């Protein structure tokens, strides 16, 4: 199982606001994009703590399905 550090190293970080816990001014990684009906495109970003929680959910889901868990896939089509 990958360490937390290895999981976090899969992402690019910059200051922002986490969509999940609403913390602002913290390191965040882009984990998706949304396209509102009004137009445009907005990044969905998560902080380190929330990325680890989301990755833990992905790992559990992969185990239930009998699939291999590969970290760093948040925001990709199969995540």
C-alpha positions as CSV (number, residue, x, y, z in Angstrom):
1,X,0.0,0.0,0.0
2,X,1.4,3.4,-0.9
3,X,2.4,5.8,1.8
4,X,0.5,9.1,2.3
5,X,3.6,10.9,1.0
6,X,3.6,8.8,-2.2
7,X,-0.1,9.5,-2.7
8,X,0.3,13.2,-2.3
9,X,3.3,13.2,-4.6
10,X,0.9,12.1,-7.4
11,X,-0.6,15.6,-7.5
12,X,0.4,19.1,-8.2
13,X,-0.2,21.6,-5.4
14,X,-1.0,25.3,-5.2
15,X,-2.8,27.5,-2.8
16,X,-6.6,27.5,-3.2
17,X,-9.9,26.5,-1.6
18,X,-10.9,22.9,-0.9
19,X,-14.3,22.0,-2.3
20,X,-14.8,19.4,0.4
21,X,-13.9,21.1,3.7
22,X,-14.0,24.7,2.4
23,X,-10.6,25.6,3.9
24,X,-9.0,28.5,2.0
25,X,-5.4,29.5,1.4
26,X,-4.2,25.9,1.8
27,X,-2.3,23.7,-0.7
28,X,-4.8,22.2,-3.0
29,X,-4.7,19.8,-6.0
30,X,-7.0,19.9,-9.0
31,X,-9.2,16.7,-8.8
32,X,-11.8,17.6,-11.4
33,X,-13.6,20.3,-13.4
34,X,-17.2,21.4,-13.6
35,X,-19.0,23.1,-16.4
36,X,-21.9,25.1,-15.1
37,X,-24.9,25.7,-17.3
38,X,-24.1,29.4,-17.3
39,X,-20.9,28.5,-19.2
40,X,-17.2,28.4,-18.5
41,X,-15.3,25.9,-16.6
42,X,-14.2,25.7,-13.0
43,X,-11.6,23.6,-11.3
44,X,-12.6,21.4,-8.4
45,X,-9.7,21.4,-5.9
46,X,-9.1,19.5,-2.6
47,X,-6.6,20.0,0.2
48,X,-4.1,17.4,1.3
49,X,-6.3,16.0,4.1
50,X,-9.3,15.6,1.8
51,X,-7.2,14.1,-1.1
52,X,-6.1,11.4,1.3
53,X,-9.7,10.8,2.4
54,X,-10.9,10.6,-1.2
55,X,-8.0,8.3,-2.1
56,X,-8.9,6.0,0.9
57,X,-12.4,5.8,-0.5
58,X,-11.1,4.9,-3.9
59,X,-8.8,2.2,-2.4
60,X,-11.7,0.7,-0.5
61,X,-13.9,0.7,-3.6
62,X,-11.1,-1.0,-5.6
63,X,-10.7,-3.7,-3.0
64,X,-14.5,-4.4,-2.9
65,X,-14.4,-4.8,-6.7
66,X,-11.3,-6.9,-6.7
67,X,-9.4,-4.3,-8.7
68,X,-5.9,-3.0,-8.2
69,X,-5.8,0.4,-6.5
70,X,-3.6,3.0,-8.2
71,X,-3.2,6.3,-6.4
72,X,-3.2,9.7,-8.2
73,X,-6.3,9.1,-10.3
74,X,-8.7,11.6,-8.8
75,X,-10.2,13.7,-11.5
76,X,-9.6,11.2,-14.2
77,X,-12.4,9.5,-16.0
78,X,-12.2,6.2,-14.1
79,X,-11.9,7.8,-10.6
